[in-house]
Amino acid sequence: MTTVGILGGGQLARMLALAGAPLGLRFLVMDQAADACAAQFVPMLKADYTDEAALAEFASRVDVVTFDFENVPAQSAQWLAGKVPVFPSPRALAVAQDRLAEKSLFNDLGIATPRFSAVASRPDLDRALSEIGAPCILKTRRLGYDGKGQFRLASSDDADAAWEALGGQAETVGLILEGFVAFQRELSVVAVRARDGSFRAWPLTQNWHAKGILSASLAPADASPALIDQALSHARAVADELDYVGVFALELFERDGELLANEMAPRVHNSGHWTIEGAECSQFENHLRAVLGLPLGSCDARGRACMLNWVGELPDARAALAVAGVHWHDYGKSPREGRKVGHATAVAENARGLESQLIALGQALGREKQVSGVVAALG
């Protein structure tokens, strides 16, 4: 029986394990936190990701390694790759961990991005500000996610405050200044590439964020064939350049019919959670198929789907499940501000049916504001 090792034991590892059970797979997760939620279902090795003795034990107990979040040290993935197959590759992980390397790769592939510049010092910030202009966003090059490690500058007058907030990290994780994009909407391509290079993608997804954290995802997004082709072409180019194996997400801004790449996530992705009930083969099953060298499953949608993220605390599951077509996911996490603790997905045959479900769900949970953007997009 094949054992899949997962670096990281959060909800993505948990959902990978649940998807792998029907395939007869076993799992072992490695995480630094004793209360990692995947450990409620699968064995876990608690250890620091840089502990070579623990990594050696981990490698000895698994047949292939993947990861559930991009902040696993790339050097640890590289060390493991000398002992056991690791997918996606440590190179793909390293590129996705560094916003400067990531955006430089996009530009090298002819993929447009917001303007950006590396910032290593306070004078560098002034130089970058004069080149890019305000408004803009100062970000850490590494480790930031869900709105963390960022400071928005409305004008050059905010430079001192921005440097005070993030300047101390310039030497440790690096900084990058990015131009603000006045986009009409946020989109993502969730795609999968197999060991043999075959490539598939789920329908283009439209996303809404609140306080830097994904709030809702709608799929398929309403978009022209030309825009869809452009988004898929960008994702394919990135995957082929990195010789990528597994599922990844390419996050995009749409501005006046043009797509700008924001970032990629080298793993199964929050905006792809709708695929569990809303697609022929979920992102979690297809990721496992890819890393194990199995044939990829269909990424076709089953009608229209919307995923709603639960952040901080779970709403009333009983009220949500009273709405037909709603599927509930509790990650088994304790409530905490800013923490993703679960999600729900509504699936319907068509836009009108999904709109009715979301209106009912919003009213049942007192979440009318959370569903309002999606309802407007469906109307």
LINDA-V313911 format. One record per residue. N is the residue number from 0. SS is DSSP state (a for helix, b for strand, c for the rest). NEAR is the number of other ideal C-beta (glycine too) atoms within 10 Angstrom. Layout:
N & SS & NEAR
N & SS & NEAR
This chain:
0 & c & 6
1 & c & 14
2 & b & 14
3 & b & 24
4 & b & 23
5 & b & 30
6 & b & 23
7 & c & 24
8 & c & 30
9 & c & 19
10 & a & 25
11 & a & 26
12 & a & 31
13 & a & 26
14 & a & 23
15 & a & 29
16 & a & 25
17 & a & 18
18 & a & 21
19 & a & 22
20 & a & 12
21 & c & 8
22 & c & 13
23 & c & 8
24 & c & 19
25 & b & 17
26 & b & 24
27 & b & 19
28 & b & 29
29 & b & 30
30 & b & 25
31 & c & 13
32 & c & 12
33 & c & 9
34 & c & 12
35 & c & 23
36 & a & 21
37 & a & 26
38 & a & 20
39 & a & 14
40 & c & 17
41 & c & 23
42 & b & 12
43 & b & 20
44 & b & 18
45 & b & 15
46 & c & 15
47 & c & 13
48 & c & 20
49 & c & 12
50 & c & 15
51 & a & 11
52 & a & 8
53 & a & 16
54 & a & 23
55 & a & 13
56 & a & 14
57 & a & 24
58 & a & 19
59 & a & 9
60 & c & 15
61 & c & 23
62 & c & 15
63 & b & 18
64 & b & 25
65 & b & 30
66 & b & 26
67 & c & 24
68 & c & 19
69 & c & 22
70 & c & 15
71 & c & 24
72 & c & 16
73 & a & 20
74 & a & 13
75 & a & 24
76 & a & 24
77 & a & 15
78 & a & 17
79 & a & 25
80 & a & 16
81 & c & 8
82 & c & 14
83 & c & 15
84 & b & 17
85 & b & 24
86 & c & 23
87 & c & 27
88 & c & 20
89 & a & 19
90 & a & 16
91 & a & 25
92 & a & 24
93 & a & 20
94 & a & 22
95 & a & 24
96 & a & 19
97 & c & 17
98 & a & 23
99 & a & 18
100 & a & 15
101 & a & 22
102 & a & 22
103 & a & 15
104 & a & 20
105 & a & 23
106 & a & 12
107 & a & 10
108 & c & 14
109 & c & 9
110 & c & 20
111 & c & 14
112 & b & 20
113 & c & 18
114 & c & 16
115 & b & 23
116 & b & 18
117 & b & 15
118 & b & 26
119 & c & 11
120 & c & 13
121 & a & 13
122 & a & 9
123 & a & 16
124 & a & 24
125 & a & 14
126 & a & 13
127 & a & 23
128 & a & 21
129 & a & 9
130 & a & 12
131 & a & 19
132 & c & 14
133 & c & 17
134 & c & 14
135 & b & 26
136 & b & 19
137 & b & 25
138 & b & 24
139 & b & 20
140 & c & 22
141 & c & 21
142 & c & 14
143 & c & 18
144 & c & 15
145 & c & 16
146 & c & 12
147 & c & 12
148 & c & 20
149 & b & 17
150 & b & 20
151 & b & 13
152 & b & 21
153 & c & 10
154 & c & 11
155 & a & 15
156 & a & 9
157 & a & 18
158 & a & 19
159 & a & 12
160 & a & 12
161 & a & 23
162 & a & 20
163 & a & 10
164 & a & 14
165 & a & 20
166 & a & 17
167 & a & 9
168 & a & 16
169 & c & 19
170 & c & 10
171 & c & 11
172 & c & 17
173 & c & 19
174 & b & 29
175 & b & 21
176 & b & 25
177 & b & 20
178 & b & 18
179 & c & 16
180 & c & 18
181 & c & 8
182 & c & 17
183 & c & 11
184 & b & 16
185 & b & 20
186 & b & 24
187 & b & 27
188 & b & 30
189 & b & 30
190 & b & 28
191 & b & 29
192 & b & 27
193 & c & 21
194 & c & 16
195 & c & 10
196 & c & 11
197 & c & 11
198 & b & 15
199 & b & 19
200 & b & 19
201 & c & 29
202 & c & 22
203 & c & 23
204 & b & 28
205 & b & 22
206 & b & 24
207 & b & 19
208 & b & 13
209 & b & 14
210 & c & 10
211 & c & 13
212 & b & 17
213 & b & 23
214 & b & 20
215 & b & 24
216 & b & 30
217 & b & 27
218 & b & 26
219 & c & 19
220 & c & 20
221 & c & 13
222 & c & 19
223 & c & 9
224 & a & 7
225 & a & 9
226 & a & 18
227 & a & 17
228 & a & 11
229 & a & 19
230 & a & 24
231 & a & 18
232 & a & 15
233 & a & 23
234 & a & 27
235 & a & 18
236 & a & 17
237 & a & 25
238 & a & 24
239 & a & 13
240 & a & 14
241 & c & 21
242 & c & 13
243 & c & 28
244 & c & 25
245 & b & 26
246 & b & 32
247 & b & 28
248 & b & 24
249 & b & 27
250 & b & 20
251 & b & 29
252 & b & 19
253 & b & 20
254 & b & 15
255 & c & 7
256 & c & 11
257 & b & 12
258 & b & 21
259 & b & 19
260 & b & 24
261 & b & 21
262 & b & 17
263 & b & 28
264 & b & 20
265 & c & 26
266 & c & 28
267 & c & 29
268 & c & 24
269 & a & 22
270 & a & 26
271 & a & 31
272 & c & 28
273 & c & 31
274 & a & 30
275 & a & 21
276 & a & 17
277 & a & 27
278 & b & 24
279 & c & 14
280 & c & 18
281 & c & 25
282 & a & 30
283 & a & 23
284 & a & 25
285 & a & 31
286 & a & 29
287 & a & 25
288 & a & 22
289 & a & 26
290 & a & 23
291 & a & 20
292 & c & 13
293 & c & 14
294 & c & 10
295 & c & 18
296 & c & 16
297 & c & 11
298 & c & 20
299 & c & 12
300 & b & 18
301 & c & 13
302 & c & 15
303 & b & 24
304 & b & 26
305 & b & 28
306 & b & 29
307 & b & 28
308 & b & 22
309 & b & 25
310 & b & 22
311 & c & 12
312 & c & 13
313 & c & 18
314 & c & 19
315 & c & 11
316 & a & 16
317 & a & 9
318 & a & 15
319 & a & 21
320 & a & 13
321 & c & 12
322 & c & 19
323 & c & 11
324 & c & 19
325 & b & 22
326 & b & 18
327 & b & 15
328 & b & 20
329 & b & 14
330 & c & 19
331 & c & 15
332 & c & 20
333 & c & 9
334 & c & 11
335 & c & 11
336 & c & 8
337 & c & 12
338 & c & 15
339 & b & 19
340 & b & 21
341 & b & 19
342 & b & 24
343 & b & 24
344 & b & 21
345 & b & 29
346 & b & 23
347 & b & 21
348 & c & 11
349 & c & 10
350 & a & 16
351 & a & 12
352 & a & 17
353 & a & 23
354 & a & 21
355 & a & 17
356 & a & 20
357 & a & 27
358 & a & 16
359 & a & 19
360 & a & 24
361 & a & 19
362 & a & 13
363 & a & 17
364 & a & 19
365 & c & 11
366 & c & 19
367 & a & 13
368 & a & 10
369 & a & 21
370 & a & 25
371 & a & 15
372 & a & 17
373 & a & 24
374 & a & 17
375 & a & 9
376 & a & 17
377 & a & 21
378 & c & 8
